[in-house]
Amino acid sequence: MMAERLAVLRAATPAFSTPHGSRAPAARSGSAFLPSFPAALPRASLRAVPCLLPQKAKATGHNRWVRCMAAAAAAVPAELKAARKDIRELLRTTHCHPILVRLGWHDSGTYDKNIKEWPQRGGANGSLRFDVELKHGANAGLVNALKLIQPIKDKYLNISYADLFQLASATAIEEAGGPKIPMTYGRVDVTGPDQCPPEGKLPDAGPHSPADHLREVFYRMGFDDKEIVAISGAHTLGRSRPERSGWGKPETKYTKNGPGAPGGQSWTAAWLKFDNSYFKEIKEKRDQDLLVLPTDAALFEDPAFKAYAEKYTEDQEAFFEDYAEAHAKLSNLGAKFNPPEGFTLDG
């Protein structure tokens, strides 16, 4: 009789729901959290199987599963903190600050405030891990960022890609000397490439009317003029590579020896230091080895943008304050959080 009861229990165990859809979990040898469940039977079969186990036994199994799921959720903050330490070490050894900032930006920057449904609205949902989106023209080279960050994702399985991309981006800013970003975590990932946004959502460096283009793209995300100028200031980090974007020189006196892979053209001389140099250099345009894109020049040509650009040129503290707020806002765009209010790591 006991053998018969156990056989029925194994057959009648239902599938569970994950961010990747409803399925039964794969067995994990020695796992402290996930019990080994077989595949679920169709619903009709479940109704046909008589209950040969006491109600108390059924409740105990369900409660154990609930506790397992709660334990996994509780592990996420600790894993994010551990992942942040690993990201800091990655930054120290590879000098990949700029491309990690870009990774977070491009995952969230597809958001459309006029679309309410998730994930159709785009935003910070981890969709950039899929090849179909990585192959968008604006994302050229970001496959290298994913390769850098993937071992950390493999190490901390409870963290979503969406959270990891934004954690890496904020940490890169802070480790480069920038402001502390007031981040929220708990983002949910999309589950497949069919949920990726269409191409054309991200800014273009050389549009016909640069100021209008910046407003068209960033107003769609819910940004205002001050936030557009502040977030543009992150170009104080990094380089443009002509083989990826079509812009910039193959190398300059500032980039020919790296650090990291040599080459490209930077916006600032110290292109791994986060400060307000971007605004100073764009305003002066005095060094032919430094890059000025049409969308950069627009910040001092458009009267509304210019008021903020002039302010940030003179006041780095004001820039840091406004940038931190704009970066945090960008990192949350379109995200669905679990729990709904999200959580912080340093509160």
N, C-alpha and C positions, 0 to 999 in steps of 0.2 A: 504493500500500500504506500509506504514512504517513497519508494522508487517511482511509483506512478505519479504521486503528487509533485515530485521534483521535475519529472519530465514535462508535466503540464505547465509548471511555472516557467520553465525555460522557453517553452513554445509560446506562451501568452504574454511575455514581457513586451511592452509597447515601445515604439521608437520614441526618441526625444527630439526636441527642436533646438537647433543651434543657429548661429548667424549664417551658416552655410546651407540652411534648409533642414527639413525633417529627415532624420536618418538614425540608425542605431550606431552607437559608438564602437570603434574597433577595439579589440582587446589590447590592453597594455600590460605587459608582464611586470609585476611588482608595483603597479601604480597605487599610490596612496589615495587617489581621488576618484578614478574612474573604474567602476566594476566592469567585468567582462560580460557583455550582453550579446546574444545572437541577433540576427536580423529579425525585424518585426514581421508578424503575419498580417495579411489583409484584415481589415476591420471585421468583415463577416465571419472570419475564422475565430476571431476573439470572442464574438458573441456566442459562437457555437460550443466553445470549450466550457465545460462545467467547472465551477470553483470547488476544488478539492482541498484548498488550504484554508485554515482559519483566517478570519478577518484580521486578527492581530498580526499574523505573519505577513499578510499583504501590506498592511500599514507600515510595518517595520522596514520592509524593502523600499517602499516609497520614501519614507523619511530619510533612509540612508542616502538615497539618490539626491534628495533635496539638500542634505548636508554636504554632499560632494560638490554640487553645483555652487552652493554658498561659499564653500572653501575655495573653489577656483576663482570666484569673483573677488573674494577677499585677498587673493594673492596678487591681483593686478597692481595695486599701488606699490607693493614691495618690489614687484618685477620691474615696474617703470623706474623706480629709484635705482635699482641695480643696472638697468639698461642705460640710464643716464651716465653712470660711472663708466660704462663701456664706451659710450659715445664720446665722452671726454678723452678717453685714451685713444680712440680712433682719430679724433681731431688732432691730438698731440703728435701722433705718429705719421699721419698722412696729409695734414693741412687741408682737409677737404671741407672747411667751413662754407665756402660759397656754394658748392653744389648741394650741400645738405639744406641750406636755406632755400635754394631754388626748388628742391624736391618737395618741401612742405608747401611752399607757395603754389606750385603748379598743381598739387593735389587739391588744394582748397579753392584756387582761383577760377574754377569753372562754374562757380555758384551763380545762379540766376534767381534773384529775389522775387521775380514774377511767377515762379513755378513753386507751388507749395508742397507737392508730393516728394517724398524721399524714395529712391535716390535720384529721381528724374531731375531734381533741382540742381544736381551737381554739388560740388563742395568737398569738404574734408571727409572722405569716405573710403580712402584706400584704393580707389579704382586705378590709380596710376601704376600699380604693380602689374597690370595686365599689358601684354604686348600691343594690343590694338591702340591703347592710349599712349604708351611709350613711343609709338611710331608717329604720333602727331608731330608736325614740323616744329612747333614751339618747344617740344620736349626733347629735342635732339641732345644726346649725350647723357640724359638722365638715367639711362640703363646702367651707367657706371656708378651712380649714386645708389641705385637699388642693389647692385653687387656689393657695395661697401656695407650696406645696412642689413642685408639678408642674414648674415651669420648671427647678428644680434636678435633678429626676429626668430630664428631657429632655436636660439638659446632660451628665449622667454615666450613660450607658446601661448600664454594667456593674454598677451598684449596684441591689440589689433594693429594692422598696418597703418590705419588712419592715425592712431595715437602715436605710433613710433615715428612716422614721418614728421608730425608736428613737434614731437619731443626733440628730434634731431635738429630741426630747424631752429627752435628757440634756444637750445643748448649751444648751437654754433654761434648765434648772435652773442650770447652771454660770454662764451669762452673767448671770443674775439675782442672783448672789452666793451661790449654794448650793454644796454640796460637789462635789468631783470624783467622777463616777460611774465605777466600774470596769467599763467596757463590753466586751462581746465582740461580734464581727461575723462575717458569713458566712451570715446567715439566707437561707433559700430561700423564694421566693414561691409561693403557690398560683396556679393558672393560670386559674381561671374563677369566676364568681359562684355556680356550683353547689357550690363548696367553702366558701362562707361559713357561719359558725355560725348557729344559730337565734337569734331575738330572745329577750331575757330573761336574758342571761348577766351583765349588768353591774349594779352596785349601784343601788338606788333611794334617792332622797334622803329620802323620807317614808314608810317602811314602818310597819306597825302596831307592830312591836317592833324598834326600830332596832338595838340591840346584837345581837340574835339574827340579824337580817338581815345585818349586816356579817359575822358569823361564818359564816353559811351561804354567802355569796358568796365570801369570801376563804379560808375553809377548803377550799372546792372547788378553789381554785388552789394550795393547799399552804402558805398563810400561817398564822402564829400570831398571838397577840394583840399582841405587841410590834410585829410588822411591820405589822399593821393600823393601829395608832395612828401609827407612824412615817410610813407612806405617806399617811395622812390629812393630815399636816402640810403637804403640798404645796398645800393650799388657802390657804396664805399668799399664793399667787399667784392672780390672776384674779378674775372676777366671775360671778355667776349672772344670766342674763337671763330674765325671766318669759316672754317670747314663745317661748323655746326649752325651758326646763325646767319652767315653771310656778312657779318659786320666785324670791323676791327682789323688790326694788322696781325700777321702771323706771329710776330714777336716784337718786343720792345726792350729797351734797356732795363725796364722794371720786371720783365717776365721771362727773359731768355734763360735765366738760371733757376727758374722755379721760385719758391719751393713747390714741391709736388711736380707734376708733369710740366715741363717748360713750355712757354709760348703763349699766344693770345695777347690781347691789349686790355689793360685795366683802366678803370675810371680814376683811380688814385695811385699814388706812388707806393704807399704802404697798403697793399690791397688785401691783407689779412688782418687789418686793424679796423675795428668799427668805431668811427667817430664822424664828425661833420665835414671831413675833407671833401667829400663828394660835392657838396654845395659850393665850397670855396673854389674848387677846380672848374666846375661847370660855369661859374660866374666869370672867372678870369680867362679861361680858354687860352692859357699862356704856354702850355706844354703840348707839343704835337705828338708826343708819345702817350698821351692820355686820351681816352675815348670820350667823345661827346656824341651821343645819338640824337636824332631829331626829337625824340620824346624827352631826352634830358634837357636840350636847349629850350624846349617849350616851357619848362618850369620858370625860366627867367624872361620869357617873351610874353607869356599870357599874364595879363595884369592880376587876375585873382590868384593864380599859382605863385606869381612873383612875390607877393606879400609874405607868404609863408616861407618861400625859398630864401628870401633876404633875412628873415628872422632866424632861420636855422643856420645860416652862414655865420651870424654873429653870436648865436646863443646855443651852444651844444647841449646844455642842460635842458632847454626847452625842446630841442629836437629829440633827445633821448626820451623825455616824458611822453611826447606825442607819438613817437615811433612805437614805444612799448604798447600803448593802447591800440594803435592801428594793427600791429602784428598779432596781438591777441585776438582782435576782432577777425582778422583774416583767417586765423587758425581754426576758428569756430564756424566759419561760413558753411551752411548746408548740412552740418553734422547732425547725426542722431546719436544721443547719448544714452548710455546705460550705466548707472541710473539716469533718469531724465534730466536731473539737475547737474550731472557730472560730478567730478571731485577734483580736488587740488592735491598737490604733493607737499607743499611747503606752507600750509595754512595753520 
